[in-house]
Structure formats: C-alpha cells, structure tokens
Amino acid sequence: MDLLTAIHQRRSHRGDFESKPICQKHLDQLIEAARWAPSPFNVQPWKLLIILDVESKNTIADLTQSAITEQLKDARFLDDNSRWVRLSDEEWMDKKDGILLSDHLKLPPPFERNLTRAKPILKNAGLLSFLGHMKAGRIPAKEISDQIRNSPILILIVMDYQRRPPGDGSQRWMWLGMGAMIQNLLLTAAALEIGVQFVSAPIERAEDRKTLGEVFNMPPSCEIISLLRVGYAKQINQKSVRLDPSEFVCYESF
Ligand SMILES: Cc1cc2nc3c(=O)[nH]c(=O)nc-3n(C[C@H](O)[C@H](O)[C@H](O)COP(=O)(O)O)c2cc1C
C-alpha cells in the first residue's frame, strides 16, 4: 500500500478484533516503523510495552471500566466532551470535526432513532451526570473494557525523561517526537490491515497512571503517554471527517 493510501485509509478501530494473535512478522514491522521516527537530537525518547498476558490485559480492562464509570458521573467531564460530540451523520459531515456519538456508545434503538432531538440536552450535558450516578455508565464501561480484555495486543507507550533533549522546550520537543513515532506505527498498521484504537480512559487520571506504572515496573524516569489496542480488524471502518484545507491552511499571514 502506498503512503497516501495508508494515510487516507487509517481509521481508529472501535469495533471488535479477530481473536487470532498478531503474527510476529507484523509486530516486528510495527516496531520497526516506530523505531525510525524522527525525534529532537535523535534522542528517541520512547519505550513500547507490548502486553499479551491475559492477567495484565484484565488489569487494564478493570481500570478502564472504573475510569469510564467515574467519568460518566462527572458533570465537568460531560460538559467538556459535549462540544465535540456529534449526534448524527449529517451533523458530523456538516461540522467536519468531532466524534460521532454512536461510534463510541452503543445506544438502544429508541435512543438511537431520536438522537438528534437530544441536541438541546448536549448544551447542558453536565446535567446527564445524574444518569452516571444511577449507574447508567456501567454498560458502556463494560463494553469498552471487554474490548480491551479481548484485544490480541495492548501497547503502553511511555516517554523516558532520561532521554531528554537539551533546551528549555525539551519536553515539548519530546512530545512531538512521541507523536511522530505513534503516527509511524498507526500508518504501518493501516498498511498491514491491522486495526488500532487509542484507549485514553485508563490513563487520564494521575492515580491510574501511577497504578499502571507500578503494575508494569515502569522505571521512575518514564511517563505514560498513550495506550493502544491492536488486532486484526473484523470490519474495516471507513467513516471519518476532516476540515477542508481552507479552514486550517493560511498563506503568508494568519
Ligand atoms: C491522543 C489521542 C487520543 C485519543 N483517544 C481516543 C480514545 O480514548 N478512544 C477512541 O476511540 N479514540 C481516541 N482517539 C482517536 C480519535 O478520536 C480519532 O483519531 C478521531 O476521531 C479521527 O478519527 P479517525 O482516527 O478514525 O480518522 C484518540 C486520538 C488521539 C490522537
């Protein structure tokens, strides 16, 4: 697959994976792609923890379940998210940004059909936290955590401050290098028809990152940056939206 095709075809995979493991050749190709990413002063500040062990996946799945359950009780979290939540394909295509709610939450059919009518509610999404307190968040939390449990591989991505480049902005440059490395990995996965999903919920809270660091014996110089779930996709999702170039490209002056 050529590079531009991989760029266009890469999608966040939120569905289930085939149960078969990722073959070693493909895993090596993902690692090789990550390895050749650019970084400031070529410091290569990354470490990848490849997680195959069932117990370890269960630990992360349990953390995810409790993180999502708590998030859905949090009025500030819901308000903050609502700005980027799109309720229908039409709204999503029109705005050309944000996430489609039904890609993230499986809603019962009556809710799904009437979703666009819920738009005014989203303006005060924090009010929905009462549903979270009534334990409504347990269903999506369980679904997502089961997907983590059933993923062939999880990759915990960390940044090592022992490999810090010089300069006052060193942390910023390291972050950029991490992003480039992750993108190398994502594009290679797309080319190999491997699905990847960022799973941010279990690493959003400092206490969860601390727990994960302890569980996996992470060196103290490292910081958790991202978590990916990886596997052969059952179905390839093609849908996404982007702004037009005219909405983010300027020539000569902003
Ligand atoms: C740093 C970062 C964190 C993300 N976290 C999540 C996440 O927790 N769950 C998820 O389903 N997608 C997550 N995504 C994927 C984005 O939602 C996705 O890239 C965006 O909606 C565009 O869709 P596409 O990747 O399919 O083109 C994340 C992406 C990035 C770069």
The ligand as a Gaussian input file, in Angstrom:
#p B3LYP/6-31G(d) Opt

LIG

0 1
 C       -4.092000      11.468000      21.600000
 C       -5.331000      10.785000      21.079000
 C       -6.197000      10.187000      21.978000
 C       -7.325000       9.500000      21.512000
 N       -8.130000       8.838000      22.395000
 C       -9.143000       8.053000      21.928000
 C       -9.904000       7.233000      22.809000
 O       -9.708000       7.201000      24.014000
 N      -10.868000       6.458000      22.271000
 C      -11.115000       6.431000      20.928000
 O      -11.990000       5.685000      20.494000
 N      -10.410000       7.198000      20.075000
 C       -9.432000       8.001000      20.535000
 N       -8.681000       8.747000      19.655000
 C       -8.971000       8.685000      18.211000
 C       -9.680000       9.933000      17.705000
 O      -10.982000      10.000000      18.242000
 C       -9.708000       9.878000      16.177000
 O       -8.398000       9.935000      15.685000
 C      -10.510000      10.979000      15.526000
 O      -11.862000      10.940000      15.945000
 C      -10.476000      10.887000      13.997000
 O      -10.965000       9.631000      13.583000
 P      -10.068000       8.628000      12.710000
 O       -8.813000       8.363000      13.504000
 O      -10.883000       7.387000      12.553000
 O       -9.809000       9.294000      11.407000
 C       -7.580000       9.459000      20.110000
 C       -6.694000      10.080000      19.223000
 C       -5.575000      10.722000      19.679000
 C       -4.601000      11.335000      18.691000

